[in-house]
C-alpha cells in the first residue's frame, strides 16, 4: 500500500453508496460518509460485497461467498506429522 500511496493512490475506509458514470466510465463515487470522490480510475475492492458494487455500474460479477467452519486437531499419535 505504501508504494501505491507514494504513486498517488488514495485509500478510503467507507462504503460505496453509488457510482456515477459517463460514456461507460466511472466519473465519481459517493461514499456513506457523505463524501463524493471524482475519479478517472476506480478499483472495486469490496470483498464479499463486490457484486453489489458491480451492479451499481451495470456489471454482473459471478462471485459468491460461503461461510466455512474449520477445525484444527493436534496429532498426538504422530501419524500425520
C-alpha positions as CSV (number, residue, x, y, z in Angstrom):
1,X,0.0,0.0,0.0
2,X,2.8,2.4,0.7
3,X,4.1,2.1,-2.8
4,X,0.5,2.8,-4.2
5,X,0.2,5.8,-1.9
6,X,3.6,7.1,-2.9
7,X,2.4,6.7,-6.5
8,X,-0.6,8.9,-5.9
9,X,-3.3,6.4,-4.9
10,X,-5.8,7.3,-2.2
11,X,-7.5,4.7,0.1
12,X,-10.9,5.4,1.7
13,X,-12.4,3.5,4.6
14,X,-16.0,4.0,3.6
15,X,-18.8,2.1,1.8
16,X,-19.7,3.0,-1.7
17,X,-23.4,4.1,-2.0
18,X,-23.5,4.9,-5.7
19,X,-21.2,5.2,-8.7
20,X,-21.6,7.8,-11.3
21,X,-20.6,7.0,-14.9
22,X,-20.4,8.8,-18.2
23,X,-19.8,7.1,-21.6
24,X,-19.2,3.7,-19.8
25,X,-16.5,5.1,-17.5
26,X,-16.6,5.8,-13.7
27,X,-16.5,9.6,-13.1
28,X,-17.2,9.7,-9.4
29,X,-18.1,7.6,-6.4
30,X,-20.5,8.6,-3.5
31,X,-19.5,7.2,-0.1
32,X,-21.5,6.5,3.0
33,X,-19.6,9.2,5.0
34,X,-21.1,11.8,2.7
35,X,-18.0,12.3,0.5
36,X,-18.1,12.3,-3.3
37,X,-14.8,11.4,-4.9
38,X,-14.2,12.4,-8.5
39,X,-12.0,9.9,-10.2
40,X,-10.7,8.6,-13.6
41,X,-9.8,5.2,-12.0
42,X,-11.9,3.0,-9.7
43,X,-10.9,-0.3,-8.1
44,X,-13.7,-2.4,-6.8
45,X,-12.1,-3.9,-3.6
46,X,-15.4,-4.5,-1.8
47,X,-14.5,-8.1,-0.9
48,X,-17.7,-10.2,-0.5
49,X,-19.7,-7.1,-1.5
50,X,-18.1,-6.6,-4.8
51,X,-21.1,-8.0,-6.7
52,X,-23.4,-5.3,-5.3
53,X,-20.8,-2.6,-6.2
54,X,-20.5,-4.0,-9.7
55,X,-24.3,-3.8,-10.1
56,X,-24.1,0.0,-9.4
57,X,-22.3,0.3,-12.8
58,X,-24.3,-2.4,-14.6
59,X,-21.7,-5.1,-14.4
60,X,-22.6,-8.6,-13.2
61,X,-19.7,-10.3,-11.4
62,X,-20.3,-14.0,-10.9
63,X,-18.9,-14.1,-7.3
64,X,-20.4,-16.0,-4.4
65,X,-19.4,-16.0,-0.7
66,X,-19.6,-19.0,1.6
67,X,-19.0,-19.4,5.3
68,X,-16.9,-22.4,6.2
69,X,-16.1,-23.9,9.6
70,X,-12.6,-25.1,10.2
71,X,-11.3,-27.3,12.9
72,X,-7.7,-28.0,13.9
73,X,-6.8,-31.1,15.8
74,X,-3.4,-31.9,17.4
75,X,-1.9,-35.2,16.1
76,X,-0.7,-36.7,19.3
77,X,0.0,-40.1,17.6
78,X,2.4,-38.5,15.1
79,X,0.8,-40.3,12.1
80,X,0.2,-37.1,10.1
81,X,3.3,-35.1,11.0
